[in-house]
């Protein structure tokens, strides 16, 4: 079973994928990497040459949030048409906010001087790449994504707990979803005890993925 990172904890994310598919979780699970991929299997099925992850965490919370923020349409890398220099400054500010010291922001080798906007990618560990491109909002026929707009005004612009933000994000998805009522979305909630208010990232990668970070209770 394959899925995008939800929390960066390979075992926890695998459990979620299995549950969503109506399957039982893997018994005695072990997370390991092999040839740049991360897998979860029963302990007795780890192949030779694999690197076992002691804690199951394959991507740190800060690195995962940088990835999610880069593809976010709410207030992240896809939220506006930025020039390459503007996107570089945005990426540097995100790295500073997340405390990702040692990371670098680089520009793609090939740039289109006529491109009005830019793209940003943070999939490579330790590197954020910025390149020229079209307006990310052109992904949508109307040039806007109502769901992202509502997540911005109802979550990002307010001060909610992570639980409140999760419930609201799931309700908003059902309001703006263009598919039948049986289609539901479970937002991923990640507790961040150092934050005062919840923040939200929403991206599209084959399906909609919404992640909220924030405090468990109001301060």
C-alpha positions in Angstrom: 0.0 0.0 0.0 1.4 3.4 -1.0 0.5 6.8 0.4 1.9 10.3 0.9 3.3 11.3 4.3 0.7 12.3 6.8 2.8 12.8 10.0 6.2 11.6 9.0 6.0 8.6 11.3 6.0 5.6 8.9 4.3 3.2 11.3 1.5 5.6 12.3 0.9 6.6 8.7 0.8 3.0 7.6 -1.7 2.2 10.3 -3.9 5.1 9.0 -3.7 3.9 5.4 -4.6 0.3 6.4 -7.5 1.5 8.5 -8.8 3.7 5.7 -8.7 0.7 3.4 -10.6 -1.4 5.8 -7.6 -3.6 6.6 -6.1 -4.6 9.9 -2.9 -2.9 11.0 0.4 -4.7 10.5 1.3 -6.8 13.5 4.7 -6.2 15.1 5.5 -3.4 12.5 9.0 -2.2 11.7 9.9 0.8 9.5 12.9 0.7 7.3 14.5 2.4 4.3 15.9 0.7 1.3 17.1 2.3 -1.9 15.7 5.7 -0.9 12.2 4.4 -0.1 10.5 3.8 3.2 8.6 0.7 4.0 6.7 -0.9 6.9 6.5 -4.7 7.3 6.2 -7.2 10.1 9.5 -7.5 11.9 10.3 -10.9 10.5 10.1 -9.6 6.9 12.7 -6.9 6.9 15.1 -7.6 4.0 18.8 -7.7 4.4 20.6 -4.5 3.6 17.7 -2.4 4.9 18.2 0.4 7.4 15.7 0.0 10.3 14.3 3.2 11.7 14.5 2.9 15.5 11.6 5.3 16.2 9.6 4.8 13.0 10.0 8.5 12.2 11.2 8.9 8.6 10.6 12.6 8.2 10.9 15.1 11.0 7.8 17.3 11.8 9.6 20.4 10.6 10.8 18.9 7.3 7.3 17.5 6.7 5.6 20.8 7.3 8.1 22.5 4.9 7.0 20.0 2.2 3.4 20.6 2.9 3.8 24.4 3.1 5.5 24.4 -0.3 2.5 22.8 -2.0 -0.1 24.6 0.1 -2.8 26.7 -1.6 -4.0 28.4 1.7 -1.1 30.6 2.5 1.9 28.6 1.2 3.9 28.2 -1.9 0.9 27.8 -4.2 -1.3 30.5 -2.6 -0.2 33.3 -4.9 1.6 34.2 -8.1 5.0 35.1 -6.8 8.1 36.0 -8.9 11.1 33.8 -8.4 12.8 36.3 -6.1 9.6 36.6 -4.1 9.3 32.9 -3.8 12.9 32.6 -2.7 12.2 35.1 0.1 9.0 33.2 1.1 11.0 29.9 1.2 13.7 31.4 3.4 11.1 32.8 5.8 9.5 29.4 6.1 12.8 27.7 6.8 13.4 30.3 9.6 9.9 29.9 11.0 10.4 26.1 11.2 13.9 26.3 12.5 15.4 24.3 9.7 19.0 25.4 10.0 21.3 24.0 7.5 18.7 23.9 4.7 19.3 25.9 1.6 17.1 27.6 -1.0 18.4 27.1 -4.6 17.0 28.2 -8.0 16.3 25.6 -10.7 19.0 25.3 -13.4 16.6 26.3 -16.2 14.5 29.4 -15.7 11.9 30.9 -18.2 12.4 34.7 -18.2 8.9 35.1 -19.6 7.2 33.0 -17.0 5.0 35.3 -14.8 5.1 33.2 -11.6 7.1 30.5 -9.9 7.0 27.1 -8.2 8.6 25.7 -5.1 9.6 22.2 -4.1 10.9 20.8 -0.8 10.9 17.1 -1.4 14.7 16.8 -1.4 16.0 16.7 2.2 17.8 19.9 3.2 17.0 21.7 -0.1 14.1 24.0 -1.2 14.1 24.5 -5.0 12.4 27.5 -6.7 11.8 27.7 -10.4 9.9 29.9 -12.9 6.4 28.8 -14.0 2.8 29.7 -14.5 0.3 30.8 -11.9 -0.4 27.9 -9.6 -4.0 29.0 -9.3 -4.5 28.2 -13.0 -4.8 24.7 -11.7 -8.4 25.6 -11.2 -10.8 26.7 -14.0 -12.0 29.7 -12.0 -8.5 30.8 -11.0 -9.3 30.2 -7.4 -10.0 27.2 -5.1 -13.0 28.0 -2.8 -11.9 25.4 -0.3 -8.5 27.0 0.2 -10.1 30.4 0.4 -12.5 29.1 3.2 -9.7 27.4 5.0 -7.8 30.6 5.0 -10.6 32.8 6.4 -12.1 30.3 8.8 -8.9 28.7 10.2 -5.6 30.5 9.2 -7.0 33.9 10.0 -8.5 32.8 13.3 -7.0 31.3 16.5 -8.3 27.7 16.9 -7.1 24.6 18.6 -5.9 21.7 16.5 -9.1 19.8 17.2 -11.3 22.7 16.2 -9.3 23.2 13.0 -9.5 19.5 12.1 -13.3 19.4 12.5 -13.8 22.6 10.6 -11.5 21.5 7.8 -13.4 18.3 7.3 -16.7 20.1 7.3 -15.5 22.6 4.7 -14.2 19.8 2.5 -17.7 18.3 2.4 -19.2 21.7 1.6 -16.9 22.4 -1.4 -16.4 18.8 -2.6 -17.7 18.3 -6.1 -18.2 14.5 -5.6 -21.0 12.6 -4.0 -21.8 12.7 -0.4 -20.1 9.4 0.3 -16.7 11.1 -0.3 -15.2 12.1 3.0 -11.8 13.5 4.0 -10.0 12.9 7.2 -7.7 15.9 7.9 -4.4 15.0 9.6 -4.0 16.7 13.0 -0.5 17.2 14.4 -0.2 18.7 17.9 2.3 21.5 18.2 2.5 22.6 21.9 4.7 25.5 21.0 2.1 27.3 18.9 -0.7 29.6 20.0 -3.1 28.9 17.1 -3.7 26.3 14.5 -2.4 26.6 11.0 -3.5 24.7 8.0 -2.0 23.4 4.7 -4.1 22.1 1.8 -2.6 20.6 -1.3 -3.6 18.4 -4.2 -1.6 15.4 -5.3 -4.0 13.0 -6.9 -6.4 13.7 -4.0 -6.9 16.5 -1.5 -4.7 16.4 1.6 -5.3 18.8 4.5 -3.0 19.0 7.5 -3.6 21.1 10.6 -0.9 21.9 13.2 -1.7 23.5 16.5 -2.2 23.4 20.3 -4.6 20.9 21.9 -6.2 23.6 24.0 -6.6 27.3 24.1 -3.8 29.2 26.0 
